[in-house]
Amino acid sequence: MLRVGSKATCMACRNLVSTNMGVRFRVPLQKLHPLSRAIHHRYSGNTNPQRPPHRTAARYFTSMSRLPMRPPKPPPGSGGRGHQQQRNFWVARLAARLLKLRYILLGSAVGGGYTAKKTYDEWKDMLPDFSEYNWVIPDFVWELSEQIDLDKLAKALPEIEEIAKLLPDLDKIGENFTFLKSLLSSETSGDPPLKATDSSTAAVQEGSDKQYKKSSDKEKIDNLQEELLRTQLKYQRMLERLEKENKELRKVVLQKDDKGIHQRKVKKSLIDLYSEVLDILSDYDANYNTQDHLPRVVVVGDQSAGKTSVLEMIAQARIFPRGSGEMMTRSPVKVTLSEGPHHVAMFKDSGREFDLTKEEDLAALRHEIELRMRKSVKEGQTVSCETISLSVKGPGIQRMVLVDLPGVISTVTAGMAADTKETIFSISKAYMQNPNAIILCIQDGSVDAERSIVTDLVSQMDPHGKRTIFVLTKVDLAEKNLASPSRIQQIVEGKLFPMKALGYFAVVTGKGSSGESIDSIKDYEEDFFQNSRLPRDGMLKAHQVTTKNLSLAVSDCFWKMVRESVEQQADVFKASRFNLETEWKNNYPRLRELDRNELFEKAKNEILDEVISLSQVTPQHWEAILQKKLWERVSTHVIENIYLPAAQTMDSGTFNTTVDIKLKQWTDKQLPHKALEVAWETLQEEFARFMAEYKGKDQDDIFDRLKEAVKDESIKRHKWNERAMDSLRVIQHNALEDRSITDKPQWDAAIQFMEETLQSRLKDTESVIRDMVGPGWRQRWMHWMNRTPDQHIRNETKNELERLLKLHDEHTAYLANDEVTTVRKNLEGRGVEVDPVLIKDTWHQLYRRHFLQKALSHCNLCKRGFYYYQRHFVDSELECNDVVLFWRIQRMLVITANTLRQQLTNTEVRRLEKNVKEVLDDFGEDMERKTHLITGRRVQLAEDLKKVREIQEKLEAFIEALHKEK
């Protein structure tokens, strides 16, 4: 009989039919044991072992499944043959069971091996990834093994007995756990989820109900909780000690570089790559609906709630400025935390490292942060939205990016701007509205919860609490001040505030003294929670206390959010890049994509080329321009104040004396200053002319505003060398003292210069007289023009004075009083009322014209006077002292122009070029000025393209490093 249980079983058959489950298992005959094959052929009625019948065997075993358990008696007459057959059947049954037991053992071994491998892989996945610490152990670690004293290192490690002391008593914990389980089961005996399913457990529960009383039960629970807390603190102390030893060991390894072992170049860490992306995004003006949705931890809270203290505990250094009750955080501070061998801090725009283990560096860092905050705040404001970027590295620091925001206030106090409250709210909302930002909500536990402002703000931005972590600070004061400690339990369980959160934590950040160190704060926090009744009474769970647990939880949440969102953000910037590139190709197909800095460099080179072109100006061009402009500047003084007063004297000696005196006074006081002014103006005009010429040579008009600003600023900064004035005065004085005309060409040149000057002055004088008397009879008849009453009076006065000049051709320059009276009476006789002042004014212009006409006539006579001048003949009709004067003036102009040209080409052009370079360097460092001077859609589009590409490349590098870390 082959019936086992309720299944028809045959290990010798290819078809095994289960009568209960209805499942057929096929086993190849060739893979069966030889004995099994024999049994199969025996009971299947098949004599040929190579042809195993299927249906016969199946029908046979199916019918056998209905046989009784005991074997039937042998039929009469069968004799020993039936008994032998029954014995063979039991032998076969025993063999089948033995074979089944082998397969069960074999399957158990295979399954157990697979389960063990799976468990090993799970435990392996649970271990942290130490790949990012590869930089700590360089390639030369085997070289260091000979130098490091391994005996000292072994002695520094804890002994086995010491570690065993720290391990808990497992037997005692097992007893306490069994008791606690039985106690909970007894109190909730009616609750189906906690009802015991095992009979032995129920017996233990019944025995414990009879054995323990309520008072002893409470003591047992308290003891168990205290023991668990002590065990956790022991492990925490041991971990901290191992971390310190690990830090010292890594310092030893890195300091081996001083002995000739060069460590390899350290790659940027994962968090540094991510922080660089955030720094670029903070300066990026988002277009095409591209927004910064990358995760960061946003620290918000009411003013003086302990935000900065919590951040300092996470960073393990007192790095922020502090004050008693006043607002200290005036702008957002982005802190990038990462692990490193040394505890240092650094600003993103500075190369200085602050050693956070030294108090003087900590003080300098706090001072620098305060200065940057105050500098970022504009005049008339209290807070700023400009972000200060800071990185902190050190052993044991959790990697994350935090942004400390100004504390939320309820009232604007004296000294604050009127919009301070609204500005802080807008800054906080701008950071919290990022759907991937983790909100670290800080609440002061020492004040009434109803006074909190930040909780309402957080609940508005994250109503479901999917990215909020609530932190209750100053728990020591809260326990001391609150009459009902259960209120703290309600807060950390999320039952008191209307907001929701992912997790709730309670921390202690010191005793409130600004001089406390991080280590003393940690010890104080540890002692408080060890002795506090809050964890002991179950109001606070072990994982909800201490800033270390908070730091671990925030870091895990941060990296989880990063892994979930960073690839999506990379795709967004990829689409934005495509849009920008398409716009550029359609609008500027033949131009390179130059951003503002590259365009500035291009403009800088063009401007410097234009300045260098000043050195290409010929000396003749410089001297001609300088001579012309200098005479235009001084001609009025020479004619009006030197020539005319001297020429009106009737004696040549008096003429020369007057000229010498006036020339000396002019040279000492005015002439050098006028000459330098002319030279400086000439340099400016030539500089502007070259820039204008370059502008017309297919230059980019996008640089016009920049070039104009550079030109104005360079000229404003340029100061002429004042020491050249003294030497120029001496040169001009010597030139004017020389009276010797050596040849006839010089004489002719002086006469020509004199004629041109006098004719120009005569023309100006006639123009003035014409304006005084009005239009003549021809203009009145041809153009229908009339004289004004004043012009009519002046015309009558002119006619009267001209008659006087005809009578007295050698009249002096001034009218006598009786002559003025005579002219006035003559005019009154013709019915013209005239003022004596008007008579003198008209006489001055008429005599000036008369004198210039006589001087021109005399100039024509002097053309043949060089012979008499050279032989010093005395002839009153050919005294040409005025020609000599104009020769002296002309020679002074030539020498002055030559001197100024040398100073320009040798000194001032180079100094101007230097000033232009300094101005360009200053403009290059002033991003605000560059943005103002180089503008336009083309510039902005190139700027956006550069930034989007940079962000995309940084994100791709970060994502690649993130995948490698996984």
Buried (B, 14 or more C-beta within 10 A) or exposed (E): BBBEEEBBBBBBBBBBBEEEEEEEEEBEBEEBBEBBBBBBBBBBEBEEEEEBBBEEBBEBBEEBBEEEEEEEEBEEEEEEEBEEEBEEBEEBBEBBEEBEEEEEEEEEEEEEEEEEEEEEEEEEEEEEEEEBEEBBEBEBEEEBEEEBEEEEEEEEEEEEEEEEEEEBEEEEBEEBEEBBBBBBBBEEEEEEEEEBEEEEBBEBBEEBBEEBEEEEBEEBBBEBBEBBBEBBBBEBEBEBEEEEBBBEBBEEBBEBEEEEBEBEEEEBBBBBBBBBBBBBBBEBEEBBEBEBBBBBBBBBBBBBBBBBBBBBBBBBBBBBBBEEEEBBBBBBBBBBBBBBBBBBBBBBEEEEBBBBEEEEBBEBBBEBBBEBBEEBBEEEBBBBBBBBBBBBBBBBBBBBBBBBBBBBBEEBEEEBBEBBBEBBBEBBEEBBBBBBBBBBBBBBBBBEBEEBBBBEBBBEBBEEBEBBBBBBBBBBBBBEEBEEBEBBBBBBEBEBBEBBBBBBBBBBBBEEEEEBEBEEBBEBBBEBBBEBEBBBBEBBBBEBBBBBBBBEBBBEBBBEBBBEBBBEBBEBBEEBBEBBBEBBEEEBEEEEBBBBBBBBEBBBEBBBEBBEBBEEBEEEEBBEBBBBBBBEBBBEBBBEBBBBBBBBBEEBEEBBEBBBEBBEEBBEEEBBEBBBBBBBEBBBEBBBBBBEEBBEEEBBEBBBEBBEBBBEBBBEBBEBEEEBEEEBBEBBBEBBEEEEBEEEEBBBBBBBBBBEBBEEBBEEBBEEBEEBBBBEEEBEEEEEEEBEEEBBBBBBBBEBBBEBBEEEEEBEBEBEEEBBEBBBEBBEEEEBEBEEEBBBBBBBBBBBBBBBBEBBEBBEEBBEBBEBBBEEEEEEEBBBBBBBBBBBBBBBBEBBBBBBBBBBBEEBBBBBBBBBBEBBEEBBEEEEBBEEBBBEEBBBBBBBBBBBBBBBEBBBBBBEBBEEEE
